[in-house]
Amino acid sequence: MGDAEAIAAGVVRSLRDGRFTEVEALFAAPLRAVASAGTVRVAWTDEIARHGPVTSVGDPAAEPFGADLTRVSVPVGCERGALTVVMSVDGAGLLNGLRLAPGGTAASWNPPPYADPSAFEEREVTVGSGPQAVPGTLTLPRTGGPRPGVVLLSGGGPFDRDATSGPNKPLKDLAWGLATSGVAVLRFDKATHAHPAEVAADPGFTMADEYVPHAVAAVRLLRGEPGVDAARVFVLGHSMGGKAAPRVAAAEPSVAGLVIMAGDAQPMHEAAVRVTRYLASLNPGPDADAAVAAIVRQAARVADPGLSPATPAADLPFGLSAPYWLDMRAYDPVATAAEVGKPMLILQGGRDYQVTVEDDLSRWQAALGGRPDVTVRVYAADDHLFFPGTGPSTPAGYDRPQHVDPAVLDDIAAWLNT
C-alpha cells in the first residue's frame, strides 16, 4: 500500500471511530477553506444515520489526480447500505479534498441534453504565466464570429475547471451548453487545485489572490482569441466565484458585464454559522451541537475588531488564515458591483440553503434591483448548483448525476447574446 492509500485508510478509521479532529489535522489550506472537524462530524453522522454502523472497510484505490495529487477512494460497508470516502492527497500527505459519495461504482459525467458536441471544439490553454500559471479549456463554437465570450469562475475550495462535485460538473454543463448557443467559453483550474502546496505555504494568501490574477489573465486571453468580440467578454461566477466577480471587473475594466450565480453577499463568517445550523438541524444531536458551538466561537473571532494577521488560523472558521479573513471582511461584493457599473445578470436558486434569497439575493436586489441594466432571476426549484428538484435541499442531493437547469442555461445564453 502506497503512502496516499495508507493515509486514506487512516482517515477512514478516524471517521469510523469519531476522531474528527484527527481528520481535520490532515487538511491542507484549500480544504480548510470549505470544511472543518465540525462539518465533517455532521456529514459523517448523517451518513451513518442513513446507512447504519460501519461493518467493513475495503481496500483503497488510488489514481493520479492533477498536479501533485492522488485521488484515493475507500469503500465503506454499513448495516443498511454503503458509501465511498473519496480523498485527494498531496505530496506532503495532506488532504486537499474529502467527499462522502454513494457506495457502488461512481457514475460518469454525460453531456446535458442542451449540449451538442458537434457544435463546438475545445483546446487546452494556459492561463497566467510563471510558476502560478494554471491549465484551462477554451470551448469555441464552430459558427463564425464575432461572438461573445465568457470566463467561468467556480466557487470556494480547490475546484478544477469543471467545478467537479461527485458525478457532476456544473461548469462543464455551462461551457458546453453556452458554446452550443454560440458563446466562446474559457474555464480553468483554480490555483488552489493546480498548486495546493504553494497555496498552503503562503500565509498571506487571500480571496483576491485566489481569484483575481487568473480571472484577469483569462479575460485578456479570451479577448485576444480570433472570432471573439473583444468588446463582449463577460465574467460568470458561481457562489464565491460570483462574490469575486465584481472584484475582477474592478481590476479589469474591459469586462463587459457580470453573470452572478448564487453569489454570496452575506459576510462569510455569518453565513458559515447559518449553514452549519441548517446542517445540524438535519441530524440533531450532541455532535451537531458541538459543530454549531465551534463555528459560532470561530465566527466571533472574525467579527472581533481585534482580529489581526497574527490571529491563529486554528481559531478561525475553516482554518483559513487571518489575512484571508481580513481581506474578506474588508470586501463588499455588492458595493463593488455598484461601483463598477457593469450590466449584470443575477441568478438565484430558490431551494439553495448555502446562498439564499433572504440572506444574500436580498442584498443584491436592494443595491442594484432598480437599475435597468441589471436583471434578477429566481429559479424556485433549483438548489445551490442550479439543479432542479423538490423538497428541502441537503448535501445528499448533490450525490446523484444531474445537470444545470436548462432554463438557467437558456437565460444566460440569451443575455450574453443580446
C-alpha positions in Angstrom: 0.0 0.0 0.0 1.4 3.4 -1.0 1.6 6.5 1.2 -1.6 8.1 -0.2 -3.5 4.8 0.3 -2.2 4.4 3.8 -3.2 8.0 4.7 -6.7 7.5 3.2 -7.1 4.2 5.1 -6.2 6.0 8.3 -8.7 8.8 7.6 -11.5 6.3 7.2 -10.5 4.6 10.5 -10.6 8.0 12.2 -14.0 8.7 10.7 -15.3 5.3 11.8 -14.1 5.9 15.4 -15.3 9.5 15.6 -11.9 11.1 15.7 -12.8 14.1 13.6 -10.2 16.5 14.9 -7.5 14.0 13.7 -9.0 14.2 10.2 -9.1 18.0 10.3 -5.4 18.0 11.3 -4.6 16.5 7.9 -6.5 19.2 5.9 -4.4 21.3 3.6 -5.2 25.0 3.4 -7.6 24.7 0.4 -9.7 22.1 2.2 -9.8 24.2 5.4 -11.5 26.8 3.3 -14.6 24.7 3.0 -14.6 22.2 5.8 -13.7 21.7 9.5 -13.9 18.9 12.1 -17.4 20.1 12.9 -18.7 20.0 9.3 -17.1 16.5 8.8 -18.7 15.3 12.0 -22.1 16.4 10.9 -21.7 14.9 7.4 -20.4 11.6 8.7 -23.1 11.3 11.4 -25.8 12.0 8.7 -24.4 9.2 6.5 -24.2 6.7 9.4 -27.8 7.6 10.5 -29.0 6.7 6.9 -26.8 3.6 6.3 -26.2 2.2 9.8 -23.0 1.4 11.6 -19.8 0.6 9.7 -19.4 -3.1 9.1 -16.4 -3.2 6.7 -13.7 -1.0 5.2 -12.4 -2.1 1.8 -9.1 -1.6 0.1 -8.1 1.9 -1.0 -8.0 2.5 -4.8 -5.6 5.3 -6.0 -5.2 7.2 -9.2 -3.3 10.3 -10.3 -5.4 13.5 -10.0 -3.9 16.7 -11.3 -0.5 18.1 -10.3 0.9 16.6 -7.1 -2.4 15.0 -6.1 -3.5 11.4 -5.8 -7.2 10.6 -5.6 -8.0 7.7 -3.3 -11.4 6.0 -2.9 -12.1 3.8 0.1 -15.3 1.7 0.0 -17.2 1.5 3.4 -19.8 -1.1 4.1 -22.6 -0.3 6.5 -25.5 -2.3 8.0 -28.1 -0.8 5.6 -26.0 0.3 2.7 -22.6 1.6 1.6 -20.7 4.7 0.9 -17.3 5.6 -0.6 -14.9 8.1 1.1 -13.0 9.9 -1.7 -9.9 11.9 -0.9 -7.3 14.0 -2.8 -3.9 13.6 -1.1 -1.0 15.8 -2.0 2.7 15.0 -1.9 3.0 16.2 1.7 0.4 13.7 2.8 -2.3 16.4 3.3 -5.9 16.2 2.2 -6.9 18.7 -0.5 -10.3 17.2 -0.9 -12.7 14.9 1.1 -16.1 13.7 0.0 -18.6 11.1 1.1 -20.0 9.6 -2.0 -22.7 6.9 -2.5 -21.5 3.3 -2.5 -21.0 1.3 -5.7 -19.4 2.3 -8.9 -19.3 6.1 -9.4 -21.4 7.4 -12.3 -19.5 9.1 -15.1 -20.4 12.6 -16.4 -22.6 12.7 -19.6 -23.3 15.8 -21.6 -26.6 17.6 -20.8 -29.4 17.4 -23.4 -28.8 21.1 -24.4 -25.1 20.5 -25.3 -24.2 19.5 -28.9 -20.6 18.4 -29.1 -20.6 18.8 -32.8 -21.3 22.5 -32.5 -18.0 23.4 -30.9 -14.4 22.5 -30.5 -12.1 22.5 -27.4 -8.5 23.1 -26.8 -6.2 23.3 -23.8 -4.7 26.7 -22.8 -2.5 28.1 -20.1 -3.9 30.9 -18.0 -1.4 33.2 -16.4 2.3 32.9 -16.6 5.2 31.7 -14.5 5.0 29.1 -11.7 1.4 30.1 -10.8 0.0 29.5 -14.3 -2.9 27.1 -14.4 -4.3 24.9 -17.1 -7.7 25.7 -18.7 -10.0 24.8 -21.6 -11.2 27.0 -24.3 -14.6 26.0 -25.8 -15.2 27.6 -29.2 -18.4 27.5 -31.3 -17.9 26.3 -34.9 -20.1 29.1 -36.1 -18.4 32.3 -37.4 -17.7 35.3 -35.3 -17.6 37.8 -33.9 -19.2 36.1 -30.9 -19.4 36.9 -27.2 -17.1 35.2 -24.7 -17.4 34.4 -21.1 -14.9 33.4 -18.4 -16.2 31.0 -15.8 -15.3 31.2 -12.1 -16.1 28.3 -9.7 -17.0 28.5 -6.0 -14.9 28.4 -2.9 -12.5 25.5 -2.4 -9.9 23.7 -4.6 -12.1 23.2 -7.7 -11.0 22.1 -11.1 -12.1 23.9 -14.3 -15.4 21.9 -14.4 -16.3 22.5 -10.7 -16.4 18.7 -10.4 -18.6 17.7 -7.4 -19.1 13.9 -7.2 -20.6 12.8 -10.5 -21.5 16.3 -11.6 -19.6 19.0 -13.5 -21.8 22.2 -13.4 -19.2 24.4 -15.1 -18.7 21.9 -17.9 -22.5 21.8 -18.3 -22.4 25.6 -18.7 -19.4 25.6 -21.0 -20.8 23.0 -23.4 -24.3 24.4 -23.3 -23.2 28.0 -23.9 -20.8 27.0 -26.7 -23.7 25.2 -28.4 -25.6 28.5 -28.2 -22.7 30.4 -29.9 -20.8 31.7 -26.9 -17.0 31.2 -26.5 -16.1 29.9 -23.0 -12.9 29.8 -21.0 -12.7 27.9 -17.8 -9.6 26.9 -15.8 -8.4 25.0 -12.7 -8.2 27.2 -9.6 -4.8 27.8 -8.1 -5.9 26.0 -5.0 -6.4 22.9 -7.2 -3.4 23.2 -9.5 -0.9 24.4 -6.9 -2.1 23.3 -3.5 1.3 23.0 -1.9 2.3 26.5 -3.0 -1.0 28.0 -1.7 -0.6 26.2 1.6 2.9 27.6 2.0 1.7 31.2 1.6 0.4 32.5 5.0 -0.8 35.8 3.3 -2.9 34.1 0.7 -6.3 35.9 0.3 -9.5 35.5 -1.7 -8.2 38.2 -4.0 -5.2 36.0 -4.7 -7.4 33.0 -5.2 -9.5 34.6 -8.0 -8.4 37.9 -9.4 -5.0 37.3 -11.1 -6.1 34.2 -13.1 -9.5 35.7 -13.9 -8.0 38.8 -15.3 -5.5 36.7 -17.3 -8.4 34.6 -18.7 -10.3 37.7 -19.7 -7.4 39.1 -21.6 -6.6 35.7 -23.3 -10.3 35.3 -24.4 -10.4 38.9 -25.7 -7.4 38.1 -28.0 -8.9 34.9 -29.4 -9.8 35.2 -33.1 -13.6 35.2 -33.7 -14.3 36.6 -30.2 -15.7 40.1 -29.9 -13.3 41.8 -27.6 -16.0 44.3 -26.5 -18.3 41.4 -25.3 -16.2 39.3 -22.9 -18.1 38.7 -19.7 -17.3 37.0 -16.4 -19.6 34.4 -14.9 -19.1 33.4 -11.3 -20.8 30.8 -9.2 -21.0 31.0 -5.4 -17.8 32.5 -4.1 -16.9 33.0 -7.8 -19.9 35.2 -8.0 -18.8 37.1 -4.9 -15.4 37.6 -6.5 -16.7 38.6 -10.0 -17.2 42.3 -9.2 -13.6 42.4 -7.9 -12.4 41.0 -11.2 -14.4 43.7 -13.1 -12.8 46.4 -10.9 -9.4 45.0 -11.7 -10.0 44.6 -15.5 -12.2 47.4 -16.9 -12.6 45.6 -20.2 -15.1 43.2 -18.7 -18.3 43.8 -20.5 -20.6 42.6 -17.7 -21.2 40.0 -15.0 -23.3 36.9 -14.5 -23.6 36.2 -10.8 -24.9 32.7 -10.0 -25.8 32.2 -6.3 -23.2 34.9 -5.4 -22.9 35.1 -1.6 -23.3 38.6 -0.3 -23.8 37.9 3.5 -20.5 38.1 5.3 -18.9 34.7 5.0 -18.4 34.1 8.7 -22.1 34.9 9.3 -23.1 32.6 6.5 -20.9 29.8 8.0 -22.9 29.9 11.2 -26.2 29.9 9.4 -25.3 27.0 7.1 -23.8 24.9 10.0 -27.0 25.4 12.0 -29.1 24.3 9.0 -27.0 21.2 8.5 -27.2 20.5 12.3 -31.0 20.6 12.1 -31.0 17.8 9.5 -29.5 15.4 12.1 -29.7 17.0 15.6 -27.7 15.7 18.5 -24.5 16.3 20.5 -22.2 16.2 17.5 -24.3 18.7 15.7 -24.5 20.9 18.7 -20.7 20.8 19.1 -20.2 21.8 15.4 -22.5 24.8 15.9 -20.8 25.9 19.0 -17.4 25.7 17.4 -18.4 27.7 14.3 -20.1 30.3 16.4 -17.0 30.8 18.5 -14.7 31.0 15.4 -17.1 33.4 13.6 -17.0 35.7 16.7 -13.2 35.9 16.3 -13.6 37.1 12.7 -16.1 39.7 13.7 -13.9 40.9 16.6 -12.3 44.3 15.8 -9.2 42.9 17.4 -8.6 40.4 14.6 -5.1 40.8 13.3 -2.8 39.0 10.9 -1.3 37.2 13.9 -4.5 35.5 15.0 -4.0 31.8 14.7 -5.8 30.1 11.8 -6.9 27.3 14.1 -9.1 29.9 16.0 -10.9 30.9 12.8 -13.6 29.3 10.6 -12.4 26.5 8.2 -8.8 27.0 9.4 -8.4 29.9 7.0 -5.7 32.4 7.8 -6.3 35.7 9.5 -5.1 37.6 6.4 -7.7 35.7 4.3 -10.5 36.7 6.8 -9.3 40.3 7.0 -9.4 40.6 3.2 -12.9 39.0 3.2 -14.1 41.3 5.9 -13.0 44.4 4.0 -14.6 43.4 0.7 -18.2 44.2 0.0 -19.2 42.5 -3.3 -22.5 44.4 -3.6 -20.9 47.8 -3.2 -18.1 46.9 -5.6 -20.7 45.7 -8.2 -22.5 49.0 -7.8 -19.2 51.0 -8.3 -18.0 49.2 -11.4 -21.4 49.9 -13.1 -21.4 46.9 -15.4 -24.5 45.2 -16.8 -25.4 42.2 -14.6 -27.5 39.1 -14.7 -28.0 37.9 -11.1 -29.4 34.3 -10.7 -30.5 32.5 -7.6 -31.9 29.1 -6.8 -35.0 29.1 -4.6 -34.0 25.9 -2.8 -30.4 26.9 -2.1 -29.5 26.7 1.6 -25.9 27.8 1.2 -26.7 31.1 -0.6 -30.3 32.2 0.0 -32.9 34.5 -1.3 -33.4 36.0 2.1 -29.8 36.4 3.3 -27.9 37.0 0.0 -30.1 37.9 -3.0 -31.9 40.5 -1.0 -28.7 42.4 -0.6 -28.0 42.4 -4.4 -31.6 43.5 -5.1 -31.6 46.3 -2.5 -28.5 47.9 -4.1 -28.9 47.0 -7.8 -32.5 46.0 -8.4 -33.6 49.4 -9.7 -31.0 49.6 -12.4 -32.3 48.9 -16.0 -29.1 47.1 -16.9 -29.4 44.6 -14.0 -31.7 41.5 -14.4 -32.5 39.3 -11.5 -34.0 35.8 -11.8 -35.0 33.3 -9.2 -35.5 29.6 -10.1 -37.8 28.3 -7.4 -37.0 24.6 -7.9 -33.2 24.9 -8.1 -30.5 24.2 -5.4 -27.1 25.8 -5.0 -25.7 24.2 -8.1 -28.9 25.1 -10.1 -30.0 21.5 -10.2 -33.8 21.4 -10.2 -35.6 19.3 -7.6 -38.3 19.2 -4.9 -38.3 19.5 -1.1 -35.6 20.9 1.1 -32.1 20.8 -0.3 -29.4 18.7 1.5 -25.8 17.7 0.9 -27.0 14.3 -0.2 -28.9 15.9 -3.0 -25.6 16.6 -4.8 -24.7 12.9 -5.0 -26.8 11.8 -7.9 -25.8 12.7 -11.5 -27.7 15.7 -12.8 -27.3 18.9 -14.8 -27.7 22.6 -14.6 -31.3 23.6 -15.2 -32.0 24.1 -18.9 -33.9 27.3 -18.1 -30.8 28.7 -16.5 -28.7 27.9 -19.5 -31.2 29.4 -21.9 -31.4 32.7 -19.9 -27.6 33.1 -19.6 -27.2 32.3 -23.4 -29.9 34.8 -24.3 -28.4 37.5 -22.1 -24.9 37.1 -23.4 -26.0 37.0 -27.0 -28.1 40.2 -26.7 
